Amino acid sequence: MRTLARRGTVGTRGLLVAALITLGACVPETPEEVELGNRFAKEVEAALPLVKDPALTRYLDDLGQRIARVADDRNLTWTFALVDQPEVNAFAIPGGHIYVNRGLVERAATMAELAGVLGHEVAHVTQRHSMKQMAAAQRTNVIGAGLCLFIPSLCEGVTGVVLQVGAEAGFAKFSRDDEAESDRLGVRYVLAAGIDPRGVPTMFRTLLEERERNPTIFDTFFGSHPVEESRVQTTDSLVAAIPADSLTGVESDSPAYQTFRSRLKALPPSPPAPKRIP
């Protein structure tokens, strides 16, 4: 959520605080998650520039729905949207809202590579990672978090450092576990959708290699999706464990994907990035 424009700051802050207070010590049920996710999605879509080209949005949604159909056992209404920003990023909002930056799509050389990213984000939703994190945040420091969101000056200096460091230390391991689970399920989901799961480690390699050449454009993605060589090796191992006959006939790429990617690259340059919330 750090990429939200400043004009959406007040609404998002209030929404987050209300969500934390409402959650209490428990993770809410699916109807509450969907309602909260829909409200967050409105905030995101008011703050970020979205690609409006019908052919592009339709292709991304079709590919995302193909994966969500085999992953979702809660009958969620899934949406997949393209964000018109050159930075590499993708993120999920509770309830089934997935957002992918055009900068990431432009680096996904094959359909299987983009599908791997979508499968990973879908897994964050199916496993309710965001909801669990918010419930955990409420248990540890909802009062401090709420005051920081409403009164940023309170979180400057020593008090702010203590609150921030405490929160990050509390969630570091949990986030690594979430990423590992989403990697594992992402491989499973794309395979179940008839797509080559080898696109998952291939995409990781592409991102790691390009980060060496252009690190700043990856700040947001690697900040929220830590990618290390160990994750490439782990997803390679997951794919290697799949029986060979299960990989027969899986789809790695298609002319439709390459048309989609070329059309996206041909769009006018992305608008200036919105200012980030500190």
N, C-alpha and C positions, 0 to 999 in steps of 0.2 A: 504493500500500500504506500510505500515511500515515494512512488512516482506521481502521486496525485497532485494536481495543480493547486496552488495556494487558494484559489477562489472556492475550492471545495473543502478547505481545511475545517471551517467551523462545523459544517454539517457532519463531516466524517468523525471529527473528534467527539462531538456530542453523541453520535450514533455508537461509537466504540465504547464510550463510558457507560451509556445506557445498557449496551449489550453485556459488558462485564458485570455490572451490578445485577442485571437480570439473571445471568447464568448461575450465580451462586457457586456452590461447590460441585454442581452437577452439569453434565453435558446435556443440553436439551434434546428433545425428540426431533424427528425429521420435519414436522410441520413448522416448528419454531426456527429450525435451521434454514428452511426454504424462505420463510418470511424475512429473516435477517439477511440472507444472501441476496434476495431481491432488492432490499433497501441499499445494501452495499453496492450492488451492480449499478443502480441509478446514480450513486455518487461517482463511481468510476467513470461511467459513460458521459457524465456531465463535465468531467475534469480532463479526460484524455481524448485526443483526436482519433476517431475511428475511420477506417477505410470504408467507404460507402459503395464502392463498385459492386453491383449485384452479382456479377459472375465470380468475382473473387470471394465475396462473403459466402456465396452458395457453395463453392468448392470446399472451403475450409469447414463449413458447417456439415457438409455431407461426410467428409473424412472423419470429423469428430464424432458425429452420430454413429458412424460405423463402429467406432471403438466403444463408445458409451453403451451401445446396445448389448454388448457382450460383457460389460463390466458392472452395469447398474442393476441391482436387485431391489431398488427402492422406488422404481418408476418415477425418477426425477425428470423434470423438463430441462434438458440440457441446452445451453447456448454457447456458441463458439464465435469469437469476434477477433478481427484484425485491428491492432493498434497501429496507427500511422506514425511510428517512431523508428528511427534507424538503429537505436540501441538494441542489443540482443537481450530479450527478456520474454518470459511467459509466466503467467500466474493463474491461480484458481481461486474462486470465491465460493464459500459454502453454498450448497443448494444446486450446483451444477453450472456455474458460469466460468468459462475458460477464456483467457485473453492471451493472444500471441502477437508480439511486435513484428512488424514487417522485416526488421533487421535480422531476426532469427530465421524467418522463412527464407530470406535471400541467401542464408548460409546453409540451409538444408538442401543438399545437392539432389537428394532423392525423396520420393514420397515416403519411404520407410523411415528416413531420418526424422521428418516432420511428425510422422505417426508416433514415433518413439517419444517425442516431447509431449504430444497430446496424451498418450497413454500414461505418462508419468503424472501429468497434471490431473487427469481423470482419477488416478489413484489417490491423490491428495483429497479429493472430494469423497470418494467412496469410503475411505478410511476415516473421514471426518477429522483430519489433522488440525485444521484451523479451529474447529469448535473445541477440540480437546485443549489446544493451546490457550484459547481464551478462557476456558474454565480454569485451567491451571493458573493463568495470570490473575484471575479473580481471587483464587485461594491464597496466592502469595503476596499480592501487593495492589489490590484494586484501589485502595484509598490513595496511595501514592501515585498510581498511574492516572487516576481521575484528576487529581490536582495538577499533575504535570500537563495533562491535555487541556484543562480549562485555564490554568494560570502558568504558562511556560516559564515565567520569570522565577517561579518557585523552584524550578528544577535546574537553575543555574548554580554553579559553584559546587561545594561539597555535597549538598543534599542531592542535587541532580546526578552527580557521579555515582553516589551510593545506589540510588534507585536504578540507574541504567545498568551499572555493572552487576547488581544483584539479579536483575531480570535476565540479562544475557547469560550469566553463569547458570541460572536455573533452567534455561531452555536449550543450552548448547547441545547437550547429549540427546535430548528429546528430538531436536531438529535433525540431528544426524540419523537417528533411528527412523524418523519419518521419511527422510530422503532414501534410505536403504530400502524401506518397505515399498515406496513408490517406484523405485527402480525395478524391484522384483515383480511387482504387480503390473507395471507398465510392459515389461517383456511378455508376461502372460496375456495381457489384454490384446496387444497387437497381434500376437500369434493366433489367439482365438478369433480375431477379426480377419484372418487370412492374410496378414501382412508380415513381411519378413522382420523378425525381431532383431536381426543383426544390425538394423538401422540404429538401435539404441546405443551400443558402444561406438559405432562409427560416428554418430553425431557428437558424442563426448570427445572423441579424438579430434574431430574437426574444430570444436570450440577451444580445446586446450591448445592446439597448434596455433590458431589464429590469435588467441589471447596473448601469445608471445609477441606477435607483430603489432597488435593494436589493443593494449590492455584497457584503456579508458572506456571503450564502447561496451565492455563486458562487466563494468562495475556493478550494475544492478543485478544482472543475472547471477554472477558468481557470489555476490553478497547474500542472495536469498537461496541459491542452489549451489552450495560448495561442491566443486567438481575436482577430484584429485585422480591421479593415475590409478589409485586403488579401486575407484568406482568403475573405471574402464575395465580393469581386470575382473572385477566382480561380475559385471554384466556380460563380459566375454564368457566367464565360467557358467553363468546362467544359460546362455545360448548354447554353449557346448554340451550342456546336460540334456538338451532337447533331443529326443530320438530323431534320427535323420529322416525317417519317413514323414514326420510331422512338419518338416520344412519343405517337403515336396509340393510344388505348386503355389507356394506363398508369393505374394506380390511385393516386389522391391521398388518398382517405379512404374510410371505410365506416361504416355504422351499428354494425358490430361493434366498431370501434375506439372510437367515441364511447361505447358501452356500457361497454367496458373502462375507459376513462378516468373515466367517471362513477362506476363501481363503486369504482375506486381512491380517488377523492376522498372517497367516502362512508365509507371505513374510519376507525376511531378514529385520533386523532393519533398520530404516530410516537413511539416511546419516546425518552427522552433520548439524545442522541448519545453514543457511547463516547468516553472520553478518548483523545486522539491521542498517538501516540508523538512525542516532541520531535524 
